[in-house]
Amino acid sequence: MKASSANVEYNNQADSYSSMAILQLARTYMEIPTFMQLAGNIKGKSCLDFACGSGFYSRMLSRLGAKYLLGVDISSKMVDIAKSYPNPLDSDIEYICSDLFNFKTDKRFDLVTGIYLLHYMQNQEVLREVIKAAYDNLDSKGSFISFNISPNINQQKGYYEKYQVDFEFPDIVKDGTEFKFTLKIYPDKPLLFTCYYWSKEVIEDAFHFAGFKSIEWISPKVSSYGKIVLGHEYWQPMIDNPWCLFIKAQKE
Ligand SMILES: C[S@@+](CC[C@H](N)C(=O)[O-])C[C@H]1O[C@@H](n2cnc3c(N)ncnc32)[C@H](O)[C@@H]1O
């Protein structure tokens, strides 16, 4: 099986990624508010954070009242950073360094999250098995919320540059095609990651293969603060064609 580059790339850029990702404006004004709306009331729930990275969403879910949080990531450096944060008061958080391919625990969770996950899956077998792992670790009433590069992403270089991200796609893009993603919070300190393109059909097929009963695609919405702070015009290209989309899937 072709090895994923994510482990090496995130280990090498763990400190920079962890400090820069929170400065991305679309994360603050679109991704987080939409995520919170989709997650709803998670007080007392148990959550499994796939690709937890440095634990940004793990801590957030705990502060929102999750009774138990397990974060899993393939990069040991990212997990070390996650562990270095003090846990929010009264919260129970654990982190495990593991590949999500076939990941299993004895516990069952009310919510599985995977924020920036599926575009790191390097072939269709891995894509299917990681989505199946989310399904298998969910309680029967549970849901899986993930946020991934949109199958309809605008592949033109520079289209998303004002949102601090850029992409380099080859001329022909099909399922499994490798492309480069650059996080450009500081133009002189770009962070480069290898990703894989997945179409809507292949992603939906993987969710059905896993056993999910329903799948919903959701565009991130600009919060009212985002419109006030940066103006409607700033957001229009992103609203027209968001670079990432949420998927919310119900187990039953
Ligand atoms: C862009 S980061 C997102 C981190 C976190 N979800 C957030 O939003 O801050 C993507 C993470 O996916 C992890 N990852 C990629 N492939 C993985 C795999 N097969 N198993 C576990 N983690 C993986 C990387 O190590 C990295 O930490």
PDBQT file of the ligand as one rigid body, heavy atoms in Angstrom, charges set to zero:
ROOT
HETATM    1  C1  LIG A 301      -4.822  19.721   9.030  1.00  0.00    +0.000 C 
HETATM    2  S1  LIG A 301      -4.481  18.722  10.420  1.00  0.00    +0.000 S 
HETATM    3  C2  LIG A 301      -5.992  18.934  11.302  1.00  0.00    +0.000 C 
HETATM    4  C3  LIG A 301      -5.881  18.786  12.779  1.00  0.00    +0.000 C 
HETATM    5  C4  LIG A 301      -7.164  19.096  13.564  1.00  0.00    +0.000 C 
HETATM    6  N1  LIG A 301      -8.284  18.296  13.137  1.00  0.00    +0.000 N 
HETATM    7  C5  LIG A 301      -7.509  20.545  13.450  1.00  0.00    +0.000 C 
HETATM    8  O1  LIG A 301      -8.511  20.872  12.793  1.00  0.00    +0.000 OA
HETATM    9  O2  LIG A 301      -6.775  21.359  14.015  1.00  0.00    +0.000 OA
HETATM   10  C6  LIG A 301      -4.650  17.101   9.741  1.00  0.00    +0.000 C 
HETATM   11  C7  LIG A 301      -4.219  15.993  10.701  1.00  0.00    +0.000 C 
HETATM   12  O3  LIG A 301      -4.550  14.722  10.104  1.00  0.00    +0.000 OA
HETATM   13  C8  LIG A 301      -3.605  13.789  10.588  1.00  0.00    +0.000 C 
HETATM   14  N2  LIG A 301      -3.686  12.562   9.785  1.00  0.00    +0.000 N 
HETATM   15  C9  LIG A 301      -3.525  12.446   8.435  1.00  0.00    +0.000 A 
HETATM   16  N3  LIG A 301      -3.656  11.161   8.048  1.00  0.00    +0.000 NA
HETATM   17  C10 LIG A 301      -3.925  10.431   9.182  1.00  0.00    +0.000 A 
HETATM   18  C11 LIG A 301      -4.160   9.042   9.444  1.00  0.00    +0.000 A 
HETATM   19  N4  LIG A 301      -4.134   8.140   8.472  1.00  0.00    +0.000 N 
HETATM   20  N5  LIG A 301      -4.388   8.656  10.717  1.00  0.00    +0.000 NA
HETATM   21  C12 LIG A 301      -4.410   9.568  11.732  1.00  0.00    +0.000 A 
HETATM   22  N6  LIG A 301      -4.199  10.902  11.543  1.00  0.00    +0.000 NA
HETATM   23  C13 LIG A 301      -3.951  11.327  10.280  1.00  0.00    +0.000 A 
HETATM   24  C14 LIG A 301      -2.297  14.561  10.468  1.00  0.00    +0.000 C 
HETATM   25  O4  LIG A 301      -1.248  13.978  11.236  1.00  0.00    +0.000 OA
HETATM   26  C15 LIG A 301      -2.711  15.950  10.965  1.00  0.00    +0.000 C 
HETATM   27  O5  LIG A 301      -2.474  16.135  12.338  1.00  0.00    +0.000 OA
ENDROOT
TORSDOF 0
